[in-house]
Amino acid sequence: MTPATQPASLPSETTQVSPETAHHLAALLTHAAISPLTDTGWLRITGDDRVRWLNGMVTNSIQELNPGQGNYNFILSAQGRIQGDAFIFVEPAAANADASKTLLLETSAAQLPILSTLLDRFIIMDDVELSNISSTRAGLLIAGPVAAALLGALGLRTEDLSPLQLKISLWKSNEVTVLQAHSPLVPRFELWADPGTIAALTEALQQAGASRVTAPALEALRILEGTPRYNTDIRDRELPQETAQHRALHFSKGCYLGQEIVERIRSRGQVHRTFTGFRLDGALPPAGTMLEADGKQIGELTSAAAIPLPTGPIQLALGYVRREALERNLVLTYPGGTAAPVSTPFTVPAAG
C-alpha cells in the first residue's frame, strides 16, 4: 500500500460497536478464532493444456508453481478491467495420482459461476476441463497468533507451509487439506475436508480454546489488513495497478488476456489513483461515499467500519484516492467528516 502518515488522535465521533464484535476481534488479534467458510467456491482444472491455457487467462505466473504452491490472480477483460480475482494452486501429488494435471481455483462463491462461464468461453481447441467441486468439500477458517499451535496440538502441523501453500494431512484417518492463506496481519489457515470431518475439527478446536467468531469481526479484521474484496472494493471498472495489489501481477510471464493494458500502464510509470486505507474522523460513511479536496471529488470510500481495538474504538475505511492528493498532502473530506490516508495493514496497538 502507499505509505502515509497515520494520525495519532482518536476520531471525535465513533460508531458504537457491539461487545460481541469487540470480543471476537480480540480473539482474532490475540489468540485464535474459527469460522465456517461458507462463501467460498472451488474449480478443479484438468487436461494436458491446463497450465498453458490458464497462464494465458490470469495475471500471475501459473507455470512457475510447484505442487502445493499457489498465488493470487486477477482475471481481466481485453480492455484490462478486472472481471474477478482468485487464488490458484497446483494440487499436491498426495491428493491425486494424476495431480500433475490438476489446478485448483479458489474464489468467492458469488464469483464462481461468472468466472467459470468467462473461462469456459476461452476454451477453444484446448485440452482443458473445468469442474465445480465446491459441493464436495466443507471449509473452516482458523486465524490468530496461536492458530498454528492449536492446529499442531491436533496433529495438523503447519511449520512446513509458506503463505499460499497447501498440503494434504491426515486427521483421525481422514484427509484434510491445510492451506496457509493470505495473512498480512495475523496467521490465517483454511481447513478443507468432508463435512463430517470439518464438524469434528470445529468441535476439537473449540475445546482447545479457539473462539467461534461472526462476520462483523472478520470484516473488521479485513479492513485492518487492508485486503480488498471483489464486488466491494474492486469492481469491473478497476485497472489492476489501481488496486495496489502488486501480489497479483507478474510482468515477465508472457501474454495473457488484458496484458497489453497492464504493460502500457507499467511503461508509463503509474496510474492516477490508488487503493489505500483511511482513518476517519466523523460520522461513519456508507460504502460509495465520495472524498473531496479543494472542492473537487478526489476519491471514494469503498468499505468502512468501526474497529474495536484494545486501546479504544477507531473508524477505518478502504478506498481510492488520486495520487496527487497524497503527494500534496491535501485534507480529504466526506459528508460528515475527514479521512486521513494510512498505510495498511494497520498497526494494532497493544492495550496499555
N, C-alpha and C positions, 0 to 999 in steps of 0.2 A: 504494500500500500504506500501511497505518497506520504512521507513523513510530514507531521505538522505539530504545532505547539499544542500541548494539552493543558487547558486551563486548570488552575488549582482550586477555584471556588466551586461550591456546590450550586446547582440550579436554584433560583429563587422560588420556583414553583415545581413541585414534583407530584406526579400522579401516584395515588396510593397503590401499593402492591399487597396482594393477599399474603398472610403469614405462611400459607401452604407453599406458594411460589418461592418465597424467601427461603423456607426450609429446604425445598427441593434444590434450588440453585446452590445453596451452601453445600449440600451433599455432593453435587457435581464438581464443585470447585475445591473441596477439601477432603472428600472421602471417595465414594463410588456410588453410582446410581444406575438403575436399569430402566429400560422402556421397550415395549414391543415395537418391532419395525414392521408396521402395517401399511406404510405408504411407499414401499419400495418394489420395483419391478425388475425382472431379470430376463435377458435374452441369451440363449446359447447359440453361437455362430460356428458352424462346421463347414467342411468342404475344403478341397485342395487349394482353392484360391482365396480362402478366408483372410489371410494376413495381407496379401497384396491388395485385395479388394477393400477391406476395412481401412487400411492405411491411406487409401485414396478418398476416404469419406470423412475422416476426422482430423483434428488439428494437431494431435500429438503423434509420436512415433510408436506404432504398434510393432514393427518388425524388430525393434530393439528389446522387447520384453522377453524375459525368460519365464519358464513355468512358475506360477505363483505370483509373479510381479504384475503390477497394474499401473495405470496413470489416468489423469483427468483429461477430458476432451470436450471440445465444442463440436457440434455438427452445424455447418454453415449453409446458407443459400449460395447460389452462384454470385450474388452481389455482396457476399461477405457478412451478411447479417446472421446472428446466432439463432438457430432453429431449435436448439436443445443442448443439454450437457449430459455427460455420462462418465462413469468410471469403467475402464476396460481392463480385464485381467486375462492372462493365459491360465487356463485351468491346470492345477497341479497334476502330475502324472499319476499320483496315487489314487485320484478320483476316477480315472478313466483310462482304460488300456490304450485308447486312441487319442489321448489328451493333446498330442502334438497338433491335432486338427481342431482343437476346441478353444474358442474365445468366449469369455463371459462379459456381458454388458450390463452394468447396474445403473439404474436411473430411477426417478420417481415413478410411482405407479401411474400418475396422471400423464406423464410424458410418454410412457412406453408405447401406447397404441400409435401415437403420432410419429414417433421416431421409427417404429417398426415399419409403418407404411412408407415413410420417406426413404428409409434404407432399402426396402424391398423394391422400390421403383427403380433403383440404380443397379439391381442385379440383372444383367443383360445376358451375356454368354458365359457368365462366371459360375464356377462350381462352388456355390455358397448356399447354405440353408440357414434360415432364422427360425428359432423355436422359442416360444414364450414358455419359460419354466417357472414362472412366478408362483403358480399354484402348487408346485411340488415341494416347496420349502417354506419354513417359517423362520423369522429372524428376531434377534434380541440385541439391543444396544446395551453396552456397559461402558460408562465413561467416568473418569475421575482419577486423581493421583494414585489411588490404591487399587484401581481396576485390575491391573496386571497381577498384583499379589493375590487378589481374590480368585482370579482365574487359575493361577498357579496352584493355589491350595486345593482346587478341584481337579488338578491334573492336566489342565489346559494351559500349557506353558507358552509364553509369548516372547521370550528373550531372543529368539531367532527370527522374529518378524521385524521388518522395517515398515515405515509408512507406505500404505497402498501395496501391501503384500498379504497374501492369504495362504493358508495351508489346511490340509485335512488332518484332523486329530480324532482319536477315539476316546469317548467318554461312556463308561459303562457298556462297552462293546458297540456303541452307536457312533456313526460317523458324524462329526461336527466340523463345518468349515469355520475356521477362526480367521478373521480379517482385521488387520490394523487399519483403521480408517483415517481419513484426513483429520488431523488433530492439532490445530495451531495454538490451543490454549491448555487443554488437559488431555491426557491419554484417552483414546477412544477405540473401542473394539466392537466388531459385529460378530455374532454367532448365528450360523445358519444350519438348520437340520430339519428333520421331520417334526411336525407339530408336537407330538408327544415328548420328544427329546427336549425341545425348547421349553415346554411347560415344566419339565422336571428340572432343567437348568435354571429357570426363573425362580423356582422354589428354593433350590440349593443356594443360589446367590443371595437371595433374601435372608435365608438362615445364616449365611456367612457375614451378613452385615450391610449388604447393598440396599439402598432405599429405592423404592419404585417412584418414578417422577412423572409429572404430567407435561403436556405440551407447552404451557407458558414458561416453565423453567428451561426447557430445551430451546425455545425461541430466544429467551434472554441470553443463553449461552451462545447461540448462533450469532447474535448481534455483538456480543463481547468479542467473539472470534473475528468478526468482520467477514463472515462467509456468506456470499450472495446466494440467493435461491432463485432458480429459474421460474419464470412467470410472476415473480415478485420484484426482485432486484435486477434481473436480467430478462429482457423482453426480446421479441424478434426484430426490434429496431436497433438493438445494440450491435456495435462492432467489437471484435474480441479485445483489442487493446484498450477500449474504453472501460472495460470491466476490471482492469488491473490484475486479472487472473493469469499472470505470465506462466503459471504452472501448467496451463492448458495448451501452450503453444510450443512448437518445435520448428525451427527455422531452416533446418538442413535435411529434412526427411524426404523432400521431393514433392511432387504435385499432389494436391487434394482439392476437393470441392471448396471454392471460395478463397483458395490460397493466393491468387493474384492480388486481391484486395488487401489481404493481410500483409503481403510483402510490400505493396505500394505504401501502406501506412508506415511500415518499418523503415523504408528507404527515406521517407520524409522526416522521420525522427520522432514524431509523437502525434497524438490525437488532441483535439481541442478541449475535451473534457475527460474526467477520470472518476472512477468509483473510489469512495473513501468513507471513513467514519466521521461522525459529528457528535459533539457533546452539546446538548440542548439546554437552554435557559429560558423557561417559559412554559406555556401550555404544551402538552404532548400532542403533536400534529398527526393527522391521518396520513396514510401512505398516499403518495402523489402530490403532497404539498410542495409548492414551488419555493425556491430560495431566490432572494433578491440581494443586489448590492448596487449602490449608486443609482437606485431607481430602475434597474434593469433586471430581468429574470436571468439568473446566473447558474441555476442548478435545480435539483429535485431531490426530495427525500422519499426513498422507496420503502424503508422499514423504520419503525421507531418503537421503543419500548421503555418503560420504567424498569430499571435494573436494581434489585435489592442487594447491594454489596455489603460486606461485613462492616464497613465504615459508614454506611448510610446509603439511602437510595440516590440514584442518579438517573438521568434520562439520556439515552444514546440513540443514534439513528445511523442508517446507512443510506447512501445515495450518490448522486453525481454532482460535480461542480466543475465549472470551467477552469482550466489550468491558470489563466491569467489572474483569477481571483485569489488562488493560492499564492502565486508568485508575488502579487501586490499586497497580500495580507489584508484583503478587504474584509469589512464587517458584513457577515451574511445574516440576513433576517428572513423570517417567515411570519405569517399572520399569527401573532401571539407570542413571539419570542425571537431569540437569536440562536444561531448554530455555529459552533466553533469547530473547524476541522481537527480531527485527531487521527493518529496512526492506529492501525489495528494489527494484531489483536490488542485489545485494550489491556493495559497493565492493571491487574486487580490488586488493590492494596490489602495488606493484612489487617485484621482487626487489632486495634490498639489495646 
